[in-house]
Amino acid sequence: MIRAAVAAFAAAFALLAGPAFAADEQRTTPEQAQAMVHDAIAHYKKVGRDKALADFADKHGAWIHGDAYVNVYDLEGKCLAHINEKTIGKNMIDLRDVDGKYLIRERIERAKAEKSGWQQYKFYNPASKKVEPKDMFFERYENVIFAAGAYKPPK
């Protein structure tokens, strides 16, 4: 009886832990997020604005790696490319995280002053389906801001 209970517990734990481990295996590192942005800018230069923005917005395309994706905004806050198609073409300047931080506004202000850098906020992770802390690398090229982020693993 005890063996059966232990086996049942182990099986239940494996089922519950499996998705968590799978999500962690897909976690992007900050270095990978930064490389994604550099690669995205190179792609933008190579294939042109329209093709690159369409590529970045393709939910099944090459610009999604685990829990990371490239997003692009203009300097006014208009979303030019994102995996959430509902945001494309909309001004997202007033988008806030769960703590009330204006993340797009901050990114624009910093990109105008610094050209590139990191910002931290909390956002929905499409891989884990949870709101998690995120380190977002951004870089301005011409009049657009490219960004990709790395969600921090739960503690």
Protein Blocks (a to p, Z undefined) as FASTA:
>chain_A
ZZmmmmmmmmmmmmmmmmmmmmmmmpccfklmmmmmmmmmmmmmmnojklmmmmmmmmkb
mkbghjaccddddfkopafbdfblklgopacklpccfkopafklmmmmmmmmnopacddd
ddddfklopacddddddddehjbccddddddddZZ
